[in-house]
């Protein structure tokens, strides 16, 4: 029986009264049973007194950054992941993280304007890695070189995927960011559709075109298409699609001396292959971006799609998919010719940096340290709406492999090994706009692939002063 102070006082008073009355009353015979009951009452009172004496109010230790706050700028596709990280950080440190979300097409502009205007609204900013040189040139990022050096052992920086670590963070020998989202493409396919129409996952782009053609010609009347091709005129979308084929033909943008080679025979063949695939794709490829390709695949209307590695998670999400357990993933197809290779590209890909005008730089650094931890990398990559791994250890973590399937984990790990990085120099934003415009004209049929890339080559030489 649990007694409070008031009960203890009443019981103690009653016991005293009983004893006094007993002393004043006429002598009676006391039985052994009565004596034992009295002893038990006294014993219970003493035990209760001991409990009351030792009980103390519980105290909660203050969290290290209680009452502090920072603002984090993130892109719309990463809203869920960044808000989850903000919540976990607050639970651990007490600090409040205000997450500010913008479309990915505006994040570079917002970051630069915030600094050049002197507003200083953002403490931590998300970076699309090809914009790194432009942001550094604009003075929009804090130099993190010393921070990297001081924390390289604790945060195990050697664990970051090598093909990601330098392109995402390094400009002119200095570190400016922390890898955040490790993006590349795999070729995803719908097992049921490929089996139904008698085609196999392709290993070359020519096989891909024929497979798309077979499925579309037989299934179009039922709303089934062989592939979804993301051809919307946005650099992060259209150039990802083109570069997948460019890499399949074994070439990049520049030669060993840094001179542009965007109109090489291999590059023209890659663009021609893309144009030839369009008639068999989900209509209309020139208007298809992330959402349209995702919807076509997860509703079972598309046989194949080149997409970021988190498509596996979304394809197994019952809230948005009709093809749970019916998909597979393989490396990107090869092109033709002696340089043909199955080599993926770092399409998209994001890092986190700190603004030089951050209002709370110490807390901003603590947030980067939190996000950079290996355990947090696994945690944020095992939620629906999370990110893609940037660490080698995450691909091997049991929780991640269970979340995305071992097949996808192994395919994604292999894809990032030696993946082709887009340029990150300060002139690249202007150059990529030129390429995007010309590739879009090739898809629209207003220029041939040869003309589109010849025009790009000429403009690139002008931009680079060569």
C-alpha positions in Angstrom: 0.0 0.0 0.0 1.4 3.4 -1.0 0.8 6.2 1.6 1.2 9.9 1.2 2.2 12.4 3.9 -1.4 13.1 4.8 -2.2 9.4 5.2 0.9 8.9 7.2 0.0 11.7 9.7 -3.6 10.4 10.1 -2.4 6.8 10.7 0.3 7.9 13.1 -2.2 10.0 15.0 -4.7 7.2 15.2 -2.0 4.8 16.5 -1.0 7.3 19.2 -4.6 7.7 20.3 -5.1 3.9 20.4 -2.0 3.6 22.7 -3.2 6.4 25.0 -6.6 5.0 25.3 -5.2 1.6 25.9 -3.1 3.0 28.8 -6.1 4.7 30.4 -8.5 1.8 30.0 -9.0 -1.0 32.4 -6.5 -3.8 32.2 -7.4 -6.3 29.5 -5.9 -9.4 28.1 -3.9 -8.7 24.9 -3.7 -11.6 22.5 -0.6 -12.5 20.4 -2.6 -11.7 17.2 -3.3 -8.2 18.4 0.3 -7.5 19.1 1.4 -8.7 15.7 -1.2 -6.5 14.0 0.1 -3.5 15.9 3.7 -4.3 14.9 2.7 -4.5 11.2 1.0 -1.1 11.4 4.1 0.4 13.0 6.3 -1.3 10.5 4.3 0.0 7.6 4.4 3.5 8.9 8.2 3.3 9.2 8.6 1.9 5.7 6.4 4.7 4.4 8.5 7.3 6.3 11.7 5.9 4.7 10.2 6.1 1.2 9.0 9.6 1.7 12.4 10.6 3.1 14.4 9.3 0.1 12.1 10.3 -2.7 13.4 13.3 -4.8 11.9 15.2 -7.7 13.2 14.1 -11.1 15.4 16.6 -13.0 16.1 16.7 -16.7 19.6 17.7 -17.8 19.6 20.7 -20.2 20.4 19.9 -23.8 23.6 21.5 -25.1 22.0 24.0 -27.5 18.6 24.6 -25.9 17.0 27.8 -27.0 19.3 28.3 -30.1 18.2 28.2 -33.7 19.3 28.1 -37.3 17.7 28.4 -40.8 18.4 25.7 -43.4 17.6 26.2 -47.1 16.6 23.0 -48.9 15.0 22.0 -52.1 11.5 20.7 -52.5 12.4 17.1 -53.3 14.4 17.0 -50.0 11.8 18.6 -47.8 10.9 15.3 -46.0 14.5 14.4 -45.4 15.7 17.8 -44.2 12.7 18.2 -41.9 13.4 14.8 -40.4 17.0 15.7 -39.8 15.8 19.0 -38.2 13.5 17.0 -35.9 16.2 14.5 -34.9 18.8 17.3 -34.3 16.4 19.2 -32.0 15.6 16.0 -30.1 19.3 15.4 -29.5 20.6 19.0 -28.9 17.5 21.1 -28.1 18.3 23.5 -31.0 15.5 24.5 -33.3 16.0 24.2 -37.1 13.8 26.2 -39.3 13.6 24.5 -42.7 13.0 26.8 -45.7 12.0 25.0 -48.9 12.4 26.2 -52.5 12.2 24.6 -55.9 15.6 23.1 -56.9 15.8 25.4 -59.9 15.9 28.4 -57.5 18.3 27.2 -54.7 21.5 28.6 -56.2 19.9 32.0 -57.0 18.5 32.2 -53.5 21.8 31.4 -51.9 23.8 33.9 -53.9 21.2 36.7 -53.4 21.0 36.1 -49.7 24.8 36.9 -49.4 25.1 39.6 -52.0 22.1 41.5 -50.6 23.5 41.2 -47.1 20.3 39.6 -45.8 22.0 36.7 -44.1 18.7 34.8 -43.8 20.2 31.3 -44.2 22.7 29.6 -42.0 23.0 26.2 -43.8 22.3 26.0 -47.6 21.8 23.0 -49.9 24.0 23.0 -53.0 23.5 21.3 -56.4 27.1 20.2 -56.8 27.6 21.5 -60.5 26.9 25.0 -59.1 29.7 24.7 -56.5 32.2 26.8 -58.5 29.7 29.5 -59.2 28.8 29.7 -55.5 32.4 29.9 -54.4 33.2 32.6 -57.0 30.1 34.6 -55.7 31.4 34.4 -52.1 28.3 32.6 -51.0 29.9 29.8 -49.1 32.1 29.5 -46.0 35.5 27.9 -46.4 35.2 24.5 -44.6 38.8 23.3 -45.3 39.9 23.6 -41.6 36.6 22.0 -40.4 37.2 19.0 -42.7 40.7 18.6 -41.3 39.7 18.9 -37.7 36.8 16.4 -38.0 38.1 13.9 -40.6 38.7 11.2 -38.1 35.5 11.6 -36.0 33.3 11.8 -39.1 35.2 9.2 -41.1 35.5 11.3 -44.2 37.3 8.5 -46.0 34.0 6.6 -45.8 32.4 9.0 -48.3 32.1 7.5 -51.8 35.2 8.6 -53.7 33.4 9.6 -56.9 31.2 11.9 -54.8 33.6 13.4 -52.2 35.7 15.7 -54.4 33.1 16.8 -57.0 30.6 17.7 -54.2 33.1 19.6 -52.0 36.4 20.6 -53.6 37.2 23.8 -55.6 40.7 25.1 -56.0 42.1 22.8 -53.4 39.7 23.9 -50.7 36.6 22.2 -49.2 33.3 24.1 -49.3 30.6 21.6 -48.5 29.6 18.3 -47.0 28.1 15.5 -49.2 24.4 15.2 -48.6 22.5 13.3 -51.3 24.4 10.8 -53.6 22.6 10.9 -56.9 23.1 8.7 -59.9 20.8 6.8 -62.3 19.9 3.2 -62.7 17.7 1.6 -65.3 14.6 0.4 -63.5 12.2 -2.0 -65.2 8.7 -3.5 -64.6 9.2 -7.3 -64.5 5.6 -8.1 -65.4 5.6 -5.8 -68.4 8.9 -7.1 -69.8 7.8 -10.7 -69.3 4.3 -10.0 -70.9 5.9 -8.5 -74.0 8.8 -10.9 -74.2 11.7 -8.6 -73.8 14.8 -8.7 -71.5 16.4 -5.9 -69.5 18.7 -4.2 -72.1 22.5 -4.0 -71.9 22.9 -1.5 -74.8 21.0 1.6 -75.9 20.1 -0.1 -79.2 18.5 -3.0 -77.2 16.7 -0.4 -75.1 15.2 1.3 -78.1 14.0 -2.0 -79.5 12.5 -3.1 -76.2 10.7 0.2 -75.9 9.4 -0.1 -79.5 8.1 -3.7 -78.9 6.2 -2.8 -75.7 4.8 0.5 -77.0 3.6 -0.9 -80.3 1.8 -3.8 -78.6 0.6 -2.0 -75.5 -0.1 1.6 -76.5 -3.8 0.9 -77.1 -4.0 -0.1 -73.4 -2.0 3.0 -72.2 1.2 1.0 -71.9 4.6 2.5 -73.1 8.0 0.9 -73.3 9.8 3.7 -71.5 9.5 7.1 -69.9 12.2 9.6 -71.1 12.7 12.7 -69.1 13.1 15.4 -71.7 11.8 18.5 -70.0 14.0 21.6 -70.8 15.5 21.9 -67.3 19.3 21.2 -67.0 19.0 18.8 -64.1 16.4 16.8 -66.0 17.3 16.9 -69.7 21.1 16.8 -69.3 20.9 13.8 -67.0 19.1 12.0 -69.8 21.6 13.1 -72.5 24.6 12.4 -70.3 23.4 8.8 -69.6 23.8 8.1 -73.3 26.9 10.2 -73.7 28.6 8.1 -71.1 27.3 5.0 -72.7 29.3 6.0 -75.8 32.4 6.5 -73.6 33.0 10.2 -74.0 32.7 13.4 -71.9 32.7 17.1 -72.4 36.4 17.9 -72.7 39.6 16.4 -73.9 42.7 15.9 -71.8 43.8 19.5 -72.4 40.4 20.9 -71.3 39.2 21.8 -74.8 35.5 21.1 -75.4 34.6 18.0 -77.4 30.9 18.2 -77.2 30.4 17.7 -80.9 32.6 14.6 -81.2 31.2 11.7 -83.4 30.4 9.8 -80.2 28.5 12.7 -78.7 26.5 13.2 -81.9 25.7 9.4 -82.0 24.5 9.5 -78.4 22.2 12.4 -79.1 20.9 10.8 -82.2 20.1 7.6 -80.2 18.1 9.7 -77.8 16.1 11.3 -80.6 15.4 7.9 -82.1 14.0 6.6 -78.8 11.4 9.3 -78.4 8.6 7.8 -80.5 8.3 4.8 -78.2 8.3 6.8 -74.9 5.5 8.0 -72.6 4.0 11.1 -74.3 5.3 13.8 -74.5 9.0 13.3 -73.6 9.7 17.1 -74.0 7.2 17.7 -71.1 8.2 14.7 -68.9 10.2 15.5 -65.8 10.6 13.8 -62.4 6.9 13.6 -61.4 5.7 12.4 -64.8 8.3 9.7 -65.1 7.7 8.6 -61.5 4.0 8.4 -61.9 4.2 6.5 -65.2 6.4 3.9 -63.6 4.8 3.4 -60.2 1.3 3.1 -61.8 2.5 0.2 -64.0 2.1 2.1 -67.3 5.8 2.2 -68.2 8.2 -0.7 -68.9 11.5 1.1 -68.2 12.8 4.4 -66.8 16.2 5.9 -66.0 15.8 7.2 -62.5 17.6 8.0 -59.3 18.2 5.1 -57.0 15.5 6.0 -54.4 12.9 4.9 -57.0 13.1 1.5 -55.4 11.8 2.8 -52.1 9.0 4.7 -53.9 8.1 1.6 -56.0 7.6 -0.4 -52.8 5.5 2.3 -51.0 1.9 1.2 -50.9 0.7 4.8 -50.7 2.0 5.6 -54.2 2.7 2.4 -56.1 0.9 -0.4 -57.9 4.0 -2.4 -58.7 5.3 -3.3 -55.2 7.8 -6.2 -55.6 7.4 -6.2 -59.4 10.4 -4.1 -60.3 14.1 -4.6 -60.9 17.1 -2.4 -61.6 20.2 -2.9 -63.8 23.2 -0.7 -64.7 22.9 1.9 -67.5 23.1 0.5 -71.0 26.2 0.8 -73.2 26.4 2.7 -76.5 28.1 1.6 -79.7 31.7 1.7 -80.9 35.2 1.1 -79.4 34.6 3.4 -76.4 31.3 1.9 -75.4 30.9 1.5 -71.6 28.3 1.1 -68.9 29.2 4.1 -66.9 26.7 6.1 -65.0 26.8 9.8 -64.3 26.5 11.9 -61.1 23.1 13.2 -62.3 21.9 15.8 -59.7 23.6 15.2 -56.4 23.6 17.7 -53.5 25.8 18.9 -50.6 25.4 21.2 -47.6 27.4 24.4 -47.1 27.4 27.2 -44.5 26.7 30.8 -45.4 29.4 33.3 -44.6 26.6 35.5 -43.2 25.2 32.7 -40.9 23.7 34.2 -37.8 24.8 31.3 -35.7 27.9 29.7 -37.3 28.8 27.5 -34.3 25.4 25.8 -34.4 25.5 25.6 -38.2 28.8 23.6 -37.9 27.2 21.4 -35.3 24.3 20.7 -37.7 26.7 19.7 -40.4 28.6 17.4 -38.0 25.3 15.8 -37.0 24.2 15.3 -40.6 27.7 13.9 -41.5 27.7 11.1 -39.0 27.6 7.6 -40.4 24.6 6.6 -38.2 22.6 9.5 -39.4 23.5 8.8 -43.0 21.9 5.3 -42.6 18.9 6.7 -40.7 18.0 9.4 -43.3 18.3 6.9 -46.1 15.9 4.4 -44.5 12.8 6.7 -44.4 10.3 7.1 -47.2 11.1 10.4 -48.9 14.7 10.2 -47.7 18.0 10.6 -49.6 20.5 8.5 -51.5 23.6 7.3 -49.7 26.9 9.3 -49.8 28.8 6.8 -47.7 30.2 3.4 -48.6 29.2 1.9 -45.3 25.6 2.9 -45.8 25.3 0.6 -48.8 26.4 -2.3 -46.6 24.3 -1.4 -43.6 21.7 -4.1 -42.8 18.9 -1.5 -42.2 19.5 0.1 -45.6 19.7 -3.2 -47.5 16.5 -4.3 -45.9 14.8 -1.0 -46.7 15.7 -0.9 -50.5 16.4 -4.6 -51.1 19.9 -6.1 -51.4 19.6 -6.0 -55.2 19.1 -2.3 -55.3 21.8 -1.6 -52.7 24.4 -3.5 -54.7 23.4 -1.9 -58.0 23.5 1.6 -56.5 26.9 1.0 -54.9 28.3 -0.3 -58.2 26.8 2.6 -60.1 28.5 5.2 -57.9 31.9 3.5 -58.3 33.7 5.7 -60.8 30.6 7.6 -61.9 31.1 10.5 -64.3 31.0 13.9 -62.5 29.5 17.0 -64.2 31.8 20.0 -64.4 31.8 22.3 -61.3 33.8 25.3 -62.5 32.3 28.8 -62.3 31.6 29.0 -66.0 29.6 25.7 -66.1 26.2 27.3 -65.3 26.3 29.3 -68.5 27.7 26.4 -70.5 25.0 24.0 -69.3 22.3 26.4 -70.3 23.7 26.5 -73.8 23.8 22.7 -74.0 20.3 22.4 -72.5 18.8 24.7 -75.1 20.5 22.9 -78.0 19.6 19.4 -76.8 16.0 20.6 -76.4 16.0 21.8 -80.0 17.3 18.4 -81.2 14.4 16.7 -79.3 11.9 19.1 -80.9 13.3 18.5 -84.3 14.3 22.1 -85.0 17.9 21.1 -85.2 19.7 17.9 -86.1 21.8 16.3 -83.4 24.9 17.3 -85.4 23.8 21.0 -85.7 22.8 21.2 -82.1 26.1 20.0 -80.8 28.1 22.0 -83.4 26.3 25.1 -82.1 27.1 24.1 -78.5 30.8 23.6 -79.3 31.1 27.0 -80.9 29.4 28.8 -78.0 31.4 26.9 -75.4 34.7 27.9 -77.0 33.5 31.5 -76.9 32.5 31.3 -73.2 35.9 29.7 -72.3 37.8 32.2 -74.5 39.4 29.5 -76.5 
